[in-house]
């Protein structure tokens, strides 16, 4: 699924391909790697974004 992800640390909204089931499940964790950083995705309350990314470390 193509999703809009809000990156609070970078103050930017971008689109990426994500695993919809993993990102919306409490049993699975969806992460995404961008520019050497690993982000954890959580559902967003903001109508503009599908998910909010939290930086968890480096790849």
Long-range contacts (C-beta under 8 A, 24 or more apart in sequence): 3-50, 3-51, 4-48, 4-49, 4-50, 4-51, 5-32, 5-39, 5-41, 5-49, 5-50, 5-51, 5-52, 5-53, 6-44, 6-46, 6-48, 6-49, 6-51, 6-52, 6-53, 7-39, 7-53, 8-52, 8-53, 8-54, 9-53, 9-55, 13-48, 13-49, 18-50, 18-51, 23-50, 23-51, 31-56, 33-59
